Amino acid sequence: MTKADIVDIIAEGTGLTKIETAAVVDGMIATISYALKKGEPVDLRGFGRFHTVVRAPRKGRNPKTGEEVEIPSRRMPVFRVSKQLRDFVNAPDDEF
Protein backbone atom coordinates (compact mmCIF):
# COMPACT_ATOMS: atom_id res chain seq x y z
CA MET A 1 0.00 0.00 0.00
CA THR A 2 1.36 3.42 -0.95
CA LYS A 3 0.70 6.87 0.45
CA ALA A 4 -1.61 7.52 -2.52
CA ASP A 5 -3.63 4.41 -1.61
CA ILE A 6 -3.93 5.63 1.98
CA VAL A 7 -5.08 9.07 0.78
CA ASP A 8 -7.71 7.45 -1.47
CA ILE A 9 -9.10 5.28 1.34
CA ILE A 10 -9.23 8.12 3.87
CA ALA A 11 -10.79 10.53 1.36
CA GLU A 12 -13.46 7.97 0.53
CA GLY A 13 -14.24 7.33 4.19
CA THR A 14 -14.29 10.96 5.37
CA GLY A 15 -15.80 12.81 2.44
CA LEU A 16 -12.78 15.12 2.20
CA THR A 17 -11.22 15.77 -1.18
CA LYS A 18 -8.05 13.92 -2.09
CA ILE A 19 -6.11 17.19 -1.99
CA GLU A 20 -7.31 17.94 1.56
CA THR A 21 -6.62 14.39 2.67
CA ALA A 22 -3.14 14.43 1.11
CA ALA A 23 -2.40 17.65 3.02
CA VAL A 24 -3.47 16.01 6.29
CA VAL A 25 -1.39 12.87 5.62
CA ASP A 26 1.65 14.98 4.61
CA GLY A 27 1.18 17.09 7.74
CA MET A 28 1.09 14.02 9.95
CA ILE A 29 4.24 12.60 8.38
CA ALA A 30 6.03 15.96 8.74
CA THR A 31 4.95 16.31 12.38
CA ILE A 32 6.23 12.82 13.25
CA SER A 33 9.49 13.49 11.38
CA TYR A 34 10.14 16.81 13.14
CA ALA A 35 9.34 15.31 16.56
CA LEU A 36 11.84 12.50 15.94
CA LYS A 37 14.44 15.00 14.74
CA LYS A 38 14.05 16.85 18.08
CA GLY A 39 14.41 13.54 19.94
CA GLU A 40 10.76 13.39 21.05
CA PRO A 41 8.90 10.07 20.94
CA VAL A 42 5.52 9.92 19.17
CA ASP A 43 2.92 7.63 20.77
CA LEU A 44 -0.16 6.63 18.78
CA ARG A 45 -2.27 4.61 21.22
CA GLY A 46 -3.46 1.35 19.78
CA PHE A 47 -0.99 1.64 16.89
CA GLY A 48 2.55 2.01 18.17
CA ARG A 49 5.41 4.27 19.15
CA PHE A 50 7.96 6.07 17.00
CA HIS A 51 11.22 6.98 18.74
CA THR A 52 14.93 7.19 18.09
CA VAL A 53 17.83 5.10 19.31
CA VAL A 54 21.51 5.95 19.20
CA ARG A 55 23.71 3.53 17.32
CA ALA A 56 27.22 3.41 18.71
CA PRO A 57 30.21 4.12 16.47
CA ARG A 58 31.72 1.02 14.96
CA LYS A 59 34.28 -0.20 12.50
CA GLY A 60 33.25 -1.31 9.04
CA ARG A 61 34.97 -2.34 5.83
CA ASN A 62 34.92 -0.87 2.38
CA PRO A 63 33.72 -3.88 0.33
CA LYS A 64 35.68 -2.78 -2.73
CA THR A 65 39.09 -2.26 -1.11
CA GLY A 66 38.74 -4.14 2.17
CA GLU A 67 39.99 -1.03 3.96
CA GLU A 68 38.70 -0.57 7.51
CA VAL A 69 36.62 2.58 8.01
CA GLU A 70 35.15 4.22 11.09
CA ILE A 71 31.34 4.49 11.02
CA PRO A 72 30.25 7.35 13.29
CA SER A 73 27.51 7.26 15.91
CA ARG A 74 24.04 8.18 14.64
CA ARG A 75 20.40 8.32 15.64
CA MET A 76 18.02 5.90 13.96
CA PRO A 77 14.22 6.15 13.89
CA VAL A 78 12.48 3.07 15.30
CA PHE A 79 8.85 1.95 15.39
CA ARG A 80 7.56 -0.30 18.14
CA VAL A 81 4.17 -1.84 17.42
CA SER A 82 1.44 -1.76 20.09
CA LYS A 83 -0.03 -4.93 21.56
CA GLN A 84 -3.47 -4.04 20.10
CA LEU A 85 -2.10 -3.77 16.55
CA ARG A 86 -0.04 -6.95 16.93
CA ASP A 87 -3.10 -8.85 18.17
CA PHE A 88 -5.24 -7.45 15.35
CA VAL A 89 -2.73 -8.46 12.66
CA ASN A 90 -2.36 -11.97 14.09
CA ALA A 91 -6.07 -12.61 14.67
CA PRO A 92 -7.92 -14.94 12.28
CA ASP A 93 -9.80 -13.08 9.53
CA ASP A 94 -13.19 -14.27 10.77
CA GLU A 95 -12.74 -12.48 14.14
CA PHE A 96 -12.79 -8.96 12.66
Secondary structure by P-SEA (a helix, b strand, c coil): ccaaaaaaaaaaaccccaaaaaaaaaaaaaaaaaaaaacbbbbbccbbbbbbbbbcbbbbbcccccbbbbbcbbbbbbbbbcaaaaaaaacccccc
